[in-house]
Every structure is written in structure tokens, then in C-alpha cells.
Amino acid sequence: MLKINFSLFVQIANFLLLLFLMNIFLYKPIRKILARRKEEINSFEGTIEGYQNRSDQDEKGIEEGMILARKEGHKEKENFKRQGLESEKGILQKASSSAEEKIGNAKQEIENKIVDVRKALEDQVASFSEELAEKILGRSIQ
């Protein structure tokens, strides 16, 4: 059993002294280190949040820039399409006018040849009709 005597009080005093010394030399420095570490962690967390916000803003800026670039690209594409259509119309107009000119020239040549052939045929018709009349009548016509 436990006997209460002077050694018990010495042991309690020894325990309290040891507790006091350990508090001064061991626990307080560890608590200070833990407090500094907690402050550093909090400052790092604040820095991380700042960087996270900044990266979010940069990401939004990049997305907005991409949207703007797509819009500008679409405008450029439409502009190129419009220019292509205009140049296509010009080329088609030139080609159609050139074709019409060639067709007109060909028609004129054909008409000229028809006139020449008609004159030649009229001359030949006169001589053929004389020959035919001579053959039908059996004598020469003069």
C-alpha cells in the first residue's frame, strides 16, 4: 500500500521541478517552433491562394483571347471568302465577255461565208439552169 511520508513530498517536488524544467527547456521551444511553422504554413497558403487566383485570372484572359482570336479568324475567313467570290465574279465576267466576243466573231465569219457561198451558188445556179434548159429543150439557149 501507499505510505505517506517525507519521500512522497520529495517525489512530488521532484516531479513538479522536472515538469517546470521540461516546460522551460523542452515544451516552450517546441511550441514556438510549431507556432512559427503554423505561421509559415498560413503565409504559404496565402501565397498559394494568390497564385491560384492569378492563374485563374490568366486562364480567363487566355480563354477570352482565344475567343477573340477565333472571332477575328472567322472575320478574316469571311473576308477572304468575299474577296474570292468577287474575284471569281470578275474572272467569270471576263470569261463570259471573251466567250461572247468569240461567239460574235464566229457568227460574223459564218455569215460572211454564207454570203460568199450564196453568191457562188447563185452564179452556179444560173449556169446549171442554162445547162438544164438546154438538156430539156435539146438545143442550146443563147
C-alpha positions in Angstrom: 0.0 0.0 0.0 0.9 3.6 -0.3 2.5 5.1 2.7 2.5 8.9 3.1 5.9 10.1 4.3 8.5 12.6 3.5 9.8 10.8 0.4 6.3 11.2 -1.2 6.7 15.0 -0.8 10.2 14.8 -2.3 8.9 12.8 -5.2 6.1 15.3 -5.8 8.5 18.2 -5.6 10.9 16.4 -7.9 8.1 15.8 -10.3 7.0 19.4 -10.3 10.6 20.6 -10.7 11.1 18.2 -13.5 7.8 19.4 -15.1 8.8 23.0 -14.7 12.3 22.4 -16.2 10.9 20.4 -19.1 8.4 23.1 -19.8 11.2 25.7 -20.0 13.7 23.7 -22.0 11.6 21.3 -24.0 7.9 22.2 -24.4 8.2 26.0 -24.9 10.8 25.8 -27.7 8.8 23.1 -29.4 5.6 25.2 -29.1 7.5 28.2 -30.5 8.7 26.1 -33.4 5.2 24.7 -34.0 3.8 28.3 -33.9 6.4 29.5 -36.4 5.7 26.6 -38.6 1.9 27.3 -38.4 2.6 30.9 -39.4 4.8 29.9 -42.3 2.1 27.4 -43.5 -0.5 30.1 -43.3 1.7 32.5 -45.2 2.3 29.8 -47.8 -1.4 29.1 -48.0 -2.0 32.8 -48.6 0.7 32.9 -51.3 -0.8 29.7 -52.9 -4.2 31.3 -52.9 -2.8 34.4 -54.5 -1.1 32.4 -57.2 -4.2 30.3 -57.7 -6.3 33.5 -58.2 -3.7 34.9 -60.5 -3.6 31.6 -62.6 -7.4 31.7 -62.7 -7.4 35.2 -64.0 -4.6 34.3 -66.5 -6.7 31.3 -67.6 -9.7 33.5 -68.1 -7.6 36.0 -70.0 -6.3 33.3 -72.3 -9.8 31.9 -72.9 -11.0 35.4 -73.7 -8.0 35.9 -76.0 -8.8 32.6 -77.8 -12.4 33.6 -78.2 -11.4 36.9 -79.6 -8.8 35.3 -81.9 -11.5 32.9 -83.2 -13.8 35.8 -83.9 -11.0 37.6 -85.7 -10.1 34.4 -87.6 -13.7 34.0 -88.6 -13.9 37.6 -89.8 -10.7 37.1 -91.8 -12.1 33.9 -93.3 -15.3 35.6 -94.3 -13.3 38.5 -95.8 -11.2 36.0 -97.8 -14.4 34.3 -99.0 -15.9 37.6 -100.0 -12.7 38.6 -101.9 -12.6 35.2 -103.5 -16.2 35.5 -104.6 -15.6 39.0 -106.0 -12.5 37.8 -107.9 -14.5 34.8 -109.1 -17.2 37.1 -110.4 -14.6 39.2 -112.2 -13.0 36.2 -113.8 -16.4 34.8 -114.9 -17.3 38.2 -116.3 -14.1 38.3 -118.3 -14.5 34.7 -119.5 -18.1 35.3 -120.5 -17.3 38.5 -122.3 -14.4 36.8 -124.1 -16.7 33.9 -125.0 -19.4 36.2 -126.2 -16.8 38.1 -128.3 -15.5 34.8 -129.8 -19.1 33.7 -130.5 -19.8 37.1 -132.1 -16.7 36.8 -134.3 -17.6 33.2 -135.2 -21.2 34.3 -136.2 -19.8 37.1 -138.3 -17.4 34.7 -140.0 -20.2 32.2 -140.6 -22.5 35.0 -142.0 -19.6 36.2 -144.3 -19.1 32.6 -145.5 -22.8 32.1 -146.1 -22.9 35.3 -148.2 -19.9 34.1 -150.2 -21.4 30.7 -150.7 -24.7 32.2 -151.6 -23.1 34.3 -154.3 -21.1 31.3 -155.6 -24.3 29.2 -155.6 -26.3 31.9 -157.4 -23.6 32.1 -160.1 -23.7 28.3 -160.4 -27.5 28.2 -160.4 -27.5 30.4 -163.4 -25.1 28.1 -165.3 -26.9 25.0 -164.1 -30.3 26.4 -165.2 -28.9 27.1 -168.6 -27.5 23.6 -168.9 -30.7 22.1 -167.6 -32.8 24.1 -170.1 -30.5 23.0 -172.9 -30.8 19.4 -171.9 -34.6 19.6 -171.6 -35.1 21.5 -174.8 -32.4 19.6 -176.6 -30.8 22.7 -178.1 -28.6 25.5 -177.0 -30.0 28.6 -175.4 -28.3 31.9 -176.0 
